[in-house]
Amino acid sequence: MVLRNGSEAVRTRTTRVEIRRGEAGEATPVHTNLAPETRAELTHEFQISQIEKNGELGVYIQPLEGGPAYQYGPLQSGQTWSVIKVPLVLAYLRWRAEVTGKRDGSKALTPYARTEVQQTIRQSDNRAARHLYNQMSARYGLTGADARIERVFQDAGETGIRIPKTGLHAFGATVWRLSDAVKLFRALNDGELASHRDTAYLLKLMRTVSYQDSWGLKQAYGPDSRVAFKGGWGPSRAQYDLEQAGIVGGPNAGYVIAIMFHTNGRSPIRDAFAAGRSMFNAVAAIIAEQFPAGASRG
């Protein structure tokens, strides 16, 4: 594991050619690209779906190996909402490893802290997430706790992402781009943000999110798929913002997918969140049709 340190870090990840074993035991390269035909087909499916009659959409997809990303729709930035609970937990695990002198923060958790981490990711429990944050802020202050989360973003190669410094420092109100979400999840998948054990621990939690939160990517790919994801949502201008970022496939071949959707009140479904979730499921279904889990698509 290599942890990149701070805003001076230089991103060294290059497009990788992963190696897997063929049937005869020989090493064969695994390529996962987004070919022009695939991009055009995905764009066409979004356009004919008429999803955007019911809200504003943004999609960003990149192979785990790197390379040019696919981008669709104008909604390419917004609040992180509960997706920020992933870097929050990473910051917490790194802190626990640091203060206990252990390599793995997940091995340094008390039973209560372990439950709080699980509830933060699996149930998207705001109280549990705030408890983890408060533990760090009790030691380092609000600004210090923010800095630890921001360091995770920096180690993923992102700069300029800042936790709002007002009130209780509402970390879910942090603004980022879909491309930032993809960078973060790629770095997590590659083991760049935590130890091997802590990375595996967090990805397992992200693959076992509660049923009530398993809409969007998890619903599209099915309950038995290897989709590690985190979603979030919140009210915005009398409507709803919905967001998910997820890793499909992995560890050596697959995609990182990030989606945002903002409802506009024009859906026949009167409940704004239910309308947004319905449209979000449709977006994820289109993506899953083009990129089946475990498949390398050119």
C-alpha positions as a Python dict, from the first residue, in 0.01 Angstrom:
ca = {
    (1, 'M'): (0, 0, 0),
    (2, 'V'): (123, 349, -84),
    (3, 'L'): (-54, 638, 84),
    (4, 'R'): (-6, 961, -105),
    (5, 'N'): (39, 1255, 127),
    (6, 'G'): (-134, 1591, 97),
    (7, 'S'): (-189, 1838, -179),
    (8, 'E'): (171, 1805, -300),
    (9, 'A'): (113, 1443, -388),
    (10, 'V'): (179, 1349, -745),
    (11, 'R'): (-62, 1108, -899),
    (12, 'T'): (140, 818, -1032),
    (13, 'R'): (-139, 585, -1130),
    (14, 'T'): (-115, 512, -1502),
    (15, 'T'): (-347, 313, -1721),
    (16, 'R'): (-285, -43, -1616),
    (17, 'V'): (-288, -365, -1812),
    (18, 'E'): (-396, -622, -1559),
    (19, 'I'): (-294, -986, -1587),
    (20, 'R'): (-524, -1281, -1546),
    (21, 'R'): (-489, -1650, -1617),
    (22, 'G'): (-644, -1799, -1927),
    (23, 'E'): (-788, -2147, -1942),
    (24, 'A'): (-452, -2293, -2038),
    (25, 'G'): (-277, -2109, -1754),
    (26, 'E'): (-109, -1846, -1970),
    (27, 'A'): (-108, -1482, -1872),
    (28, 'T'): (-343, -1268, -2080),
    (29, 'P'): (-399, -892, -2057),
    (30, 'V'): (-737, -767, -1942),
    (31, 'H'): (-855, -450, -2115),
    (32, 'T'): (-1169, -269, -2011),
    (33, 'N'): (-1228, 28, -2244),
    (34, 'L'): (-1503, 262, -2335),
    (35, 'A'): (-1493, 235, -2713),
    (36, 'P'): (-1664, 499, -2932),
    (37, 'E'): (-1941, 252, -3019),
    (38, 'T'): (-2011, 186, -2651),
    (39, 'R'): (-2018, 557, -2570),
    (40, 'A'): (-2253, 630, -2858),
    (41, 'E'): (-2486, 347, -2763),
    (42, 'L'): (-2501, 457, -2399),
    (43, 'T'): (-2571, 818, -2498),
    (44, 'H'): (-2844, 704, -2737),
    (45, 'E'): (-3013, 496, -2467),
    (46, 'F'): (-3013, 789, -2224),
    (47, 'Q'): (-3158, 1022, -2485),
    (48, 'I'): (-3443, 797, -2596),
    (49, 'S'): (-3533, 706, -2237),
    (50, 'Q'): (-3679, 1055, -2175),
    (51, 'I'): (-3553, 1034, -1818),
    (52, 'E'): (-3440, 1394, -1841),
    (53, 'K'): (-3798, 1514, -1879),
    (54, 'N'): (-3827, 1444, -1507),
    (55, 'G'): (-3505, 1600, -1387),
    (56, 'E'): (-3142, 1692, -1444),
    (57, 'L'): (-2896, 1405, -1492),
    (58, 'G'): (-2522, 1357, -1467),
    (59, 'V'): (-2324, 1036, -1530),
    (60, 'Y'): (-1950, 972, -1514),
    (61, 'I'): (-1795, 630, -1584),
    (62, 'Q'): (-1432, 522, -1599),
    (63, 'P'): (-1264, 180, -1624),
    (64, 'L'): (-1083, 74, -1307),
    (65, 'E'): (-766, 54, -1517),
    (66, 'G'): (-797, 422, -1604),
    (67, 'G'): (-815, 576, -1946),
    (68, 'P'): (-1066, 822, -2094),
    (69, 'A'): (-1392, 849, -1900),
    (70, 'Y'): (-1747, 868, -2031),
    (71, 'Q'): (-1948, 1172, -1929),
    (72, 'Y'): (-2315, 1243, -1990),
    (73, 'G'): (-2551, 1518, -1878),
    (74, 'P'): (-2508, 1868, -1732),
    (75, 'L'): (-2530, 1770, -1364),
    (76, 'Q'): (-2160, 1699, -1305),
    (77, 'S'): (-2122, 1853, -959),
    (78, 'G'): (-2320, 1889, -640),
    (79, 'Q'): (-2327, 1801, -272),
    (80, 'T'): (-2175, 1472, -164),
    (81, 'W'): (-2467, 1393, 65),
    (82, 'S'): (-2409, 1055, 232),
    (83, 'V'): (-2151, 939, -20),
    (84, 'I'): (-1903, 1133, 193),
    (85, 'K'): (-1944, 865, 459),
    (86, 'V'): (-1691, 658, 262),
    (87, 'P'): (-1402, 906, 305),
    (88, 'L'): (-1526, 973, 660),
    (89, 'V'): (-1488, 605, 750),
    (90, 'L'): (-1151, 592, 573),
    (91, 'A'): (-1034, 890, 779),
    (92, 'Y'): (-1161, 723, 1096),
    (93, 'L'): (-989, 390, 1024),
    (94, 'R'): (-664, 568, 945),
    (95, 'W'): (-691, 763, 1269),
    (96, 'R'): (-753, 449, 1476),
    (97, 'A'): (-450, 281, 1318),
    (98, 'E'): (-238, 588, 1391),
    (99, 'V'): (-332, 634, 1756),
    (100, 'T'): (-307, 264, 1841),
    (101, 'G'): (11, 195, 1648),
    (102, 'K'): (-159, -82, 1451),
    (103, 'R'): (-130, -134, 1078),
    (104, 'D'): (-504, -186, 1040),
    (105, 'G'): (-758, 53, 1188),
    (106, 'S'): (-1030, -210, 1155),
    (107, 'K'): (-840, -428, 1403),
    (108, 'A'): (-826, -141, 1651),
    (109, 'L'): (-1201, -84, 1671),
    (110, 'T'): (-1395, -142, 1990),
    (111, 'P'): (-1714, -347, 1946),
    (112, 'Y'): (-1916, -26, 1975),
    (113, 'A'): (-1702, 158, 1720),
    (114, 'R'): (-1726, -138, 1481),
    (115, 'T'): (-2105, -123, 1503),
    (116, 'E'): (-2098, 252, 1439),
    (117, 'V'): (-1880, 207, 1129),
    (118, 'Q'): (-2109, -66, 998),
    (119, 'Q'): (-2420, 144, 1052),
    (120, 'T'): (-2256, 444, 886),
    (121, 'I'): (-2204, 249, 563),
    (122, 'R'): (-2472, -22, 559),
    (123, 'Q'): (-2762, 181, 701),
    (124, 'S'): (-2627, 526, 608),
    (125, 'D'): (-2697, 619, 970),
    (126, 'N'): (-2636, 992, 1017),
    (127, 'R'): (-2613, 959, 1395),
    (128, 'A'): (-2342, 692, 1368),
    (129, 'A'): (-2150, 898, 1111),
    (130, 'R'): (-2165, 1205, 1334),
    (131, 'H'): (-2038, 995, 1626),
    (132, 'L'): (-1729, 890, 1427),
    (133, 'Y'): (-1669, 1251, 1325),
    (134, 'N'): (-1717, 1375, 1682),
    (135, 'Q'): (-1457, 1130, 1811),
    (136, 'M'): (-1201, 1278, 1574),
    (137, 'S'): (-1310, 1636, 1646),
    (138, 'A'): (-1284, 1576, 2023),
    (139, 'R'): (-916, 1501, 1965),
    (140, 'Y'): (-832, 1751, 1691),
    (141, 'G'): (-1119, 2002, 1685),
    (142, 'L'): (-1371, 2049, 1404),
    (143, 'T'): (-1112, 2189, 1166),
    (144, 'G'): (-875, 1904, 1246),
    (145, 'A'): (-1144, 1643, 1184),
    (146, 'D'): (-1227, 1812, 854),
    (147, 'A'): (-860, 1808, 758),
    (148, 'R'): (-844, 1432, 809),
    (149, 'I'): (-1135, 1378, 570),
    (150, 'E'): (-988, 1627, 324),
    (151, 'R'): (-657, 1439, 339),
    (152, 'V'): (-836, 1130, 208),
    (153, 'F'): (-951, 1332, -94),
    (154, 'Q'): (-599, 1461, -144),
    (155, 'D'): (-454, 1111, -128),
    (156, 'A'): (-698, 1012, -401),
    (157, 'G'): (-549, 1286, -620),
    (158, 'E'): (-817, 1547, -562),
    (159, 'T'): (-751, 1906, -463),
    (160, 'G'): (-978, 2187, -363),
    (161, 'I'): (-1247, 1980, -187),
    (162, 'R'): (-1326, 2139, 148),
    (163, 'I'): (-1570, 2054, 426),
    (164, 'P'): (-1803, 2352, 494),
    (165, 'K'): (-1666, 2542, 794),
    (166, 'T'): (-1998, 2662, 934),
    (167, 'G'): (-2214, 2545, 1223),
    (168, 'L'): (-2139, 2181, 1301),
    (169, 'H'): (-1930, 2146, 985),
    (170, 'A'): (-2195, 1955, 792),
    (171, 'F'): (-1966, 1723, 596),
    (172, 'G'): (-2255, 1596, 380),
    (173, 'A'): (-2288, 1947, 234),
    (174, 'T'): (-1939, 1923, 84),
    (175, 'V'): (-1944, 2001, -288),
    (176, 'W'): (-1758, 1784, -539),
    (177, 'R'): (-1772, 1664, -897),
    (178, 'L'): (-1873, 1323, -1023),
    (179, 'S'): (-1518, 1288, -1150),
    (180, 'D'): (-1398, 1337, -790),
    (181, 'A'): (-1622, 1052, -675),
    (182, 'V'): (-1477, 827, -945),
    (183, 'K'): (-1119, 918, -851),
    (184, 'L'): (-1192, 842, -486),
    (185, 'F'): (-1350, 505, -555),
    (186, 'R'): (-1074, 403, -799),
    (187, 'A'): (-810, 488, -541),
    (188, 'L'): (-1002, 290, -277),
    (189, 'N'): (-1027, -11, -508),
    (190, 'D'): (-653, 11, -580),
    (191, 'G'): (-563, 5, -210),
    (192, 'E'): (-416, 355, -213),
    (193, 'L'): (-619, 498, 75),
    (194, 'A'): (-590, 235, 349),
    (195, 'S'): (-418, -89, 438),
    (196, 'H'): (-511, -404, 250),
    (197, 'R'): (-721, -529, 542),
    (198, 'D'): (-900, -197, 593),
    (199, 'T'): (-967, -166, 220),
    (200, 'A'): (-1122, -514, 211),
    (201, 'Y'): (-1322, -439, 526),
    (202, 'L'): (-1474, -121, 385),
    (203, 'L'): (-1547, -268, 42),
    (204, 'K'): (-1727, -559, 208),
    (205, 'L'): (-1950, -314, 397),
    (206, 'M'): (-2019, -128, 73),
    (207, 'R'): (-2123, -455, -95),
    (208, 'T'): (-2369, -534, 184),
    (209, 'V'): (-2566, -211, 211),
    (210, 'S'): (-2910, -250, 367),
    (211, 'Y'): (-3204, -352, 150),
    (212, 'Q'): (-3380, -17, 195),
    (213, 'D'): (-3080, 163, 46),
    (214, 'S'): (-3017, -89, -231),
    (215, 'W'): (-3178, 105, -512),
    (216, 'G'): (-3000, 237, -818),
    (217, 'L'): (-2680, 48, -899),
    (218, 'K'): (-2743, -234, -652),
    (219, 'Q'): (-3093, -294, -785),
    (220, 'A'): (-2975, -282, -1146),
    (221, 'Y'): (-2692, -529, -1096),
    (222, 'G'): (-2876, -758, -855),
    (223, 'P'): (-2833, -854, -489),
    (224, 'D'): (-2562, -1113, -558),
    (225, 'S'): (-2342, -889, -772),
    (226, 'R'): (-2002, -753, -666),
    (227, 'V'): (-2113, -391, -655),
    (228, 'A'): (-1947, -185, -383),
    (229, 'F'): (-2135, 144, -363),
    (230, 'K'): (-2260, 427, -147),
    (231, 'G'): (-2558, 648, -210),
    (232, 'G'): (-2694, 970, -74),
    (233, 'W'): (-2984, 1209, -116),
    (234, 'G'): (-3132, 1522, 26),
    (235, 'P'): (-3386, 1800, -31),
    (236, 'S'): (-3293, 2078, -270),
    (237, 'R'): (-3513, 2367, -387),
    (238, 'A'): (-3837, 2183, -295),
    (239, 'Q'): (-3715, 1882, -493),
    (240, 'Y'): (-3459, 1606, -429),
    (241, 'D'): (-3096, 1542, -517),
    (242, 'L'): (-2996, 1176, -543),
    (243, 'E'): (-2645, 1045, -589),
    (244, 'Q'): (-2455, 716, -601),
    (245, 'A'): (-2098, 611, -670),
    (246, 'G'): (-2001, 248, -707),
    (247, 'I'): (-1741, -3, -817),
    (248, 'V'): (-1871, -268, -1057),
    (249, 'G'): (-1642, -567, -1096),
    (250, 'G'): (-1289, -545, -959),
    (251, 'P'): (-1036, -572, -826),
    (252, 'N'): (-855, -589, -1162),
    (253, 'A'): (-1121, -520, -1423),
    (254, 'G'): (-1445, -329, -1409),
    (255, 'Y'): (-1580, 23, -1385),
    (256, 'V'): (-1636, 304, -1140),
    (257, 'I'): (-1973, 468, -1195),
    (258, 'A'): (-2102, 794, -1046),
    (259, 'I'): (-2453, 930, -1100),
    (260, 'M'): (-2640, 1243, -989),
    (261, 'F'): (-3006, 1321, -1048),
    (262, 'H'): (-3212, 1627, -947),
    (263, 'T'): (-3589, 1603, -972),
    (264, 'N'): (-3788, 1884, -1133),
    (265, 'G'): (-4145, 1813, -1014),
    (266, 'R'): (-4272, 1707, -1357),
    (267, 'S'): (-4297, 1335, -1283),
    (268, 'P'): (-4647, 1184, -1243),
    (269, 'I'): (-4511, 1045, -915),
    (270, 'R'): (-4592, 1328, -675),
    (271, 'D'): (-4346, 1233, -402),
    (272, 'A'): (-4018, 1395, -514),
    (273, 'F'): (-3788, 1137, -356),
    (274, 'A'): (-3988, 843, -492),
    (275, 'A'): (-3987, 1006, -835),
    (276, 'G'): (-3613, 1061, -819),
    (277, 'R'): (-3546, 706, -709),
    (278, 'S'): (-3760, 572, -995),
    (279, 'M'): (-3562, 775, -1250),
    (280, 'F'): (-3235, 680, -1081),
    (281, 'N'): (-3323, 311, -1111),
    (282, 'A'): (-3391, 362, -1481),
    (283, 'V'): (-3051, 529, -1532),
    (284, 'A'): (-2872, 248, -1347),
    (285, 'A'): (-3059, -15, -1550),
    (286, 'I'): (-2938, 144, -1876),
    (287, 'I'): (-2580, 140, -1749),
    (288, 'A'): (-2606, -221, -1630),
    (289, 'E'): (-2738, -324, -1971),
    (290, 'Q'): (-2428, -178, -2135),
    (291, 'F'): (-2180, -295, -1871),
    (292, 'P'): (-2281, -627, -1715),
    (293, 'A'): (-2103, -701, -1390),
    (294, 'G'): (-1786, -898, -1451),
    (295, 'A'): (-1778, -828, -1823),
    (296, 'S'): (-1511, -636, -2009),
    (297, 'R'): (-1684, -421, -2264),
    (298, 'G'): (-1503, -256, -2551),
}
